[in-house]
Amino acid sequence: MIRRKGIMIAIKTPEYALAACLFLAACTSQTQTAQQQPLFPDMQSSGYAALNEQCSSCHASPKPDVHTAPEWVRVVRRMQMYRVQRGLGAIADRNMQVLLAYLKKYAREKP
């Protein structure tokens, strides 16, 4: 028997044991690789902080590459309206500039 992350696997022959070990090793290395890649670009920046602070009050923060730079201007303007309607208050001008600069910098290229 092999126990890996709470999963018990019954091994009947040495070949199966080797196959199970290789499979589990591959899963572990893929998980570690995925964990090492940052979810967002420049996560130490004030732009990321603004994105995380402003957007996460209503929904998960979107990745900057889901829209083009011109699209982000419209999206943020619309989200600003929703924030005010929900009583969360408008994003301060300085925070808005930092947020838009970050989103535009890492936006998707035009299709």
Wavefront OBJ file of the C-alpha trace (Angstrom):
o trace
v 0.000 0.000 0.000
v 1.129 3.532 -0.771
v -0.364 6.527 1.003
v -0.081 9.893 -0.767
v -1.952 12.996 0.395
v -4.578 10.882 2.141
v -5.082 8.503 -0.815
v -4.440 4.796 -0.293
v -3.345 2.828 -3.363
v -3.186 -0.982 -3.341
v -0.135 -2.231 -5.241
v -0.231 -5.864 -6.439
v 2.988 -6.153 -8.469
v 6.325 -4.339 -8.595
v 5.448 -2.942 -12.036
v 2.330 -1.298 -10.649
v 4.350 0.048 -7.743
v 6.836 1.660 -10.132
v 4.047 3.083 -12.302
v 2.261 4.490 -9.240
v 5.461 6.110 -7.941
v 6.198 7.719 -11.321
v 2.622 8.977 -11.599
v 2.671 10.485 -8.125
v 6.083 12.063 -8.713
v 4.822 13.655 -11.933
v 1.766 15.059 -10.140
v 3.940 16.532 -7.405
v 6.336 18.234 -9.827
v 3.444 19.721 -11.838
v 1.847 21.053 -8.662
v 5.111 22.612 -7.530
v 5.656 24.215 -10.956
v 2.158 25.698 -10.939
v 2.683 27.021 -7.425
v 5.931 28.725 -8.414
v 4.335 30.718 -11.248
v 2.802 33.980 -10.029
v -0.916 34.294 -10.550
v -0.673 37.987 -11.442
v 2.140 40.043 -12.913
v 4.180 42.282 -10.600
v 2.396 41.265 -7.397
v 4.639 43.560 -5.327
v 3.476 46.699 -7.157
v 1.069 49.350 -5.971
v -1.009 48.578 -9.081
v -1.558 45.006 -7.987
v -2.375 46.211 -4.474
v -4.973 48.613 -5.905
v -6.452 45.849 -8.056
v -6.677 43.473 -5.142
v -8.086 46.071 -2.751
v -10.650 47.663 -5.061
v -11.896 44.688 -7.063
v -12.027 42.027 -4.384
v -14.674 43.895 -2.404
v -17.233 42.580 -4.955
v -15.587 39.707 -6.845
v -12.318 37.904 -7.458
v -9.655 40.173 -8.909
v -9.484 39.699 -12.680
v -6.198 39.023 -14.426
v -5.061 42.023 -16.463
v -4.781 40.019 -19.676
v -8.501 39.280 -19.906
v -9.084 42.675 -21.587
v -7.219 45.040 -23.873
v -6.118 48.435 -22.543
v -9.079 50.315 -24.131
v -11.486 47.705 -22.773
v -10.095 48.156 -19.257
v -11.002 51.843 -19.285
v -14.648 50.961 -19.979
v -14.693 48.035 -17.532
v -13.237 50.074 -14.677
v -15.634 52.942 -15.357
v -18.557 50.483 -15.212
v -17.226 48.864 -12.003
v -16.841 52.321 -10.482
v -20.546 52.922 -11.113
v -21.427 49.578 -9.464
v -19.286 50.425 -6.428
v -21.154 53.686 -5.921
v -24.538 52.000 -6.407
v -23.657 49.390 -3.780
v -22.585 52.030 -1.300
v -18.890 51.116 -1.414
v -17.859 54.581 -2.534
v -15.940 55.658 -5.584
v -12.310 54.727 -6.067
v -10.136 57.755 -5.277
v -8.602 59.448 -8.330
v -5.034 58.520 -7.375
v -5.978 54.871 -6.806
v -7.882 54.889 -10.086
v -4.779 56.113 -11.948
v -2.579 53.451 -10.333
v -5.151 50.725 -11.016
v -5.642 51.676 -14.665
v -1.898 52.004 -15.259
v -1.369 48.466 -13.939
v -4.242 47.008 -15.956
v -3.145 48.748 -19.159
v 0.491 47.734 -18.721
v -0.369 44.043 -18.478
v -3.467 44.070 -20.703
v -3.955 41.645 -23.529
v -2.730 42.803 -26.908
v -5.453 43.595 -29.409
v -6.741 40.426 -31.107
l 1 2 3 4 5 6 7 8 9 10 11 12 13 14 15 16 17 18 19 20 21 22 23 24 25 26 27 28 29 30 31 32 33 34 35 36 37 38 39 40 41 42 43 44 45 46 47 48 49 50 51 52 53 54 55 56 57 58 59 60 61 62 63 64 65 66 67 68 69 70 71 72 73 74 75 76 77 78 79 80 81 82 83 84 85 86 87 88 89 90 91 92 93 94 95 96 97 98 99 100 101 102 103 104 105 106 107 108 109 110 111
